[in-house]
């Protein structure tokens, strides 16, 4: 049973496409982000820019399991997400100044709760997130020149796991960085920049279920 999951940004929907049969439409957030999906086991996580939340979709039942709300006191506009190597935490980049971690370990007492946050930064657009070892990288696009374009590196505080600390900033200059991928030849993080002028990204969020 192979399925393709596609977010529809313009119509608040997740499309479940059975590659050999039909298509099912499931309602999610008002603005699901095409690039903001990740899967762990039978749970598909979908970033909703509006309302600010993460939808947890059960791929076994084809139904929404729950919605994790990102309160205004934490941040706004989930964009992209990435798991750490142990698949215990999902890191979510918020569009306006923050990084959060969600516990995705089913055996944990904090399962599907926000357990860590970073300190808010100046008005920035955090579009990309990636985890390498114990370091979480996010891309920053400057908003009206308030702060420089950059890639930020975060780690959990050694004394307070709930705090994600900024450990290094890599200025990029020019057009702001967008998404990232990682190559081990040698250890370098590669970013892509948005086209100029930007092209629509609706319908580009694709995740295959195993």
C-alpha positions in Angstrom: 0.0 0.0 0.0 2.1 2.9 -1.3 0.8 6.4 -0.7 1.9 9.9 -1.6 1.1 12.8 0.7 0.7 16.2 -0.8 -0.2 19.5 0.9 -2.5 21.9 -0.8 -1.5 25.4 0.5 -4.4 27.2 -1.2 -7.2 25.0 0.2 -6.1 23.9 3.7 -5.9 20.2 2.6 -3.7 17.2 2.7 -4.1 14.9 -0.3 -3.5 11.2 0.3 -2.8 9.7 -3.1 -2.8 5.9 -3.4 -0.5 5.3 -6.3 -2.6 2.5 -7.6 -6.1 3.6 -6.9 -7.6 6.9 -5.7 -7.0 10.2 -3.9 -8.4 11.2 -0.5 -8.7 14.8 0.8 -8.2 15.6 4.5 -8.7 19.0 6.1 -5.7 20.4 8.0 -4.6 23.9 8.9 -5.7 27.0 6.9 -2.2 27.4 5.4 -0.3 24.1 5.4 3.3 24.7 4.3 4.3 22.6 1.2 7.9 22.2 2.4 6.9 21.5 6.0 6.3 17.7 6.3 8.1 14.9 8.0 7.2 11.3 8.9 8.1 9.0 11.8 6.6 5.6 11.8 2.9 5.9 11.1 2.8 9.6 12.1 3.0 12.3 9.5 3.7 15.8 10.8 2.5 18.8 8.8 3.5 22.4 9.6 0.6 24.9 9.4 1.6 28.5 9.0 -2.0 29.6 9.9 -3.3 28.8 12.4 0.1 28.4 14.0 0.2 24.6 14.6 1.5 21.2 13.6 -1.0 18.6 12.5 -0.2 15.0 13.4 -1.8 12.7 10.8 -2.1 8.9 11.3 -1.1 7.1 8.1 -2.8 3.9 9.3 -6.2 5.4 9.8 -5.9 8.2 7.3 -7.2 10.6 10.0 -5.9 13.6 11.9 -4.6 12.2 15.3 -4.1 15.6 17.0 -3.1 19.2 16.5 -0.1 20.7 18.4 -0.8 24.4 18.8 2.1 26.8 18.8 0.9 29.5 21.3 1.7 33.2 20.5 3.9 33.3 23.6 6.2 30.7 21.9 6.2 31.9 18.3 4.3 32.0 15.0 4.2 30.4 11.6 5.7 26.9 11.6 7.7 26.4 8.3 9.9 23.3 8.1 10.9 20.5 10.4 13.6 17.9 10.9 14.2 15.0 13.2 17.4 14.3 15.2 19.2 11.0 14.5 17.5 9.1 17.4 14.1 10.2 16.0 13.2 11.4 19.5 12.7 15.1 18.8 11.2 17.0 15.9 12.7 20.5 15.4 10.4 23.1 13.8 11.6 26.4 12.4 9.0 29.2 13.0 8.8 31.9 10.5 9.2 34.8 12.9 12.1 34.4 15.2 12.1 31.0 17.0 13.1 27.3 16.9 11.1 24.7 18.9 11.5 21.0 19.7 8.7 18.5 19.9 9.0 15.2 21.7 8.1 12.5 19.2 9.1 9.4 21.2 5.9 7.4 21.8 7.4 6.0 25.0 8.0 9.5 26.5 5.7 11.2 29.1 6.1 14.3 27.0 5.0 12.7 23.7 3.8 15.2 21.1 4.5 18.2 23.4 6.8 21.2 22.8 9.7 20.6 25.2 12.3 23.1 24.1 12.4 26.6 22.6 15.0 29.1 21.5 15.2 32.8 22.6 13.3 35.0 20.1 15.4 36.9 17.6 14.7 40.0 15.6 12.0 39.8 13.0 13.4 37.0 10.7 12.0 34.4 8.3 13.2 31.0 9.4 12.5 28.8 6.3 14.9 25.9 6.6 15.9 23.6 9.4 18.3 20.6 9.5 19.9 18.5 12.3 23.5 17.3 12.2 24.5 15.4 15.3 23.6 17.6 18.3 23.4 20.8 16.3 20.3 22.3 14.7 20.8 24.7 11.8 18.1 27.1 10.7 18.2 29.6 7.8 17.4 33.3 8.5 16.1 35.7 5.9 16.4 39.3 7.1 13.2 41.3 7.3 13.5 44.8 5.9 17.2 44.8 6.8 16.6 44.5 10.6 19.2 41.8 10.9 21.7 40.2 8.4 20.9 37.1 6.4 22.5 34.1 8.0 22.4 30.5 9.0 22.2 29.9 12.8 23.4 26.9 14.7 21.6 25.9 18.0 22.2 23.3 20.7 20.4 22.3 23.8 21.6 24.0 27.0 23.8 21.6 29.0 22.0 22.7 32.2 18.4 23.2 30.9 17.2 20.9 28.1 14.1 23.1 27.5 16.4 25.9 26.3 17.9 25.9 22.8 21.0 28.1 22.7 22.4 29.9 19.7 26.0 28.7 19.5 27.2 30.1 16.1 26.0 32.4 13.3 27.2 32.1 9.7 26.5 35.3 7.7 25.5 34.7 4.1 25.0 38.2 2.8 23.1 39.0 -0.4 19.7 37.2 -0.9 18.6 35.3 2.2 19.2 31.5 2.5 16.2 29.3 2.1 16.4 25.5 2.4 19.3 23.3 3.2 20.8 19.8 2.5 23.9 18.1 3.9 26.7 16.4 2.1 29.5 14.4 3.9 32.0 15.3 1.2 33.5 17.0 3.2 31.3 18.1 6.1 29.5 21.0 4.5 26.0 22.4 4.7 24.6 23.5 1.3 21.8 26.1 1.1 19.5 27.0 -1.7 18.3 30.6 -2.2 14.8 31.5 -3.4 14.5 32.4 -7.1 14.2 36.1 -8.0 11.4 36.9 -8.5 10.0 34.1 -6.3 8.0 31.4 -8.0 4.9 29.7 -6.5 5.7 26.8 -4.2 2.1 25.5 -3.8 1.9 21.8 -4.1 5.7 21.1 -3.7 5.4 19.3 -0.3 5.8 15.6 -1.0 6.4 12.8 1.5 6.2 9.0 0.8 4.9 6.6 3.4 7.2 3.6 3.8 
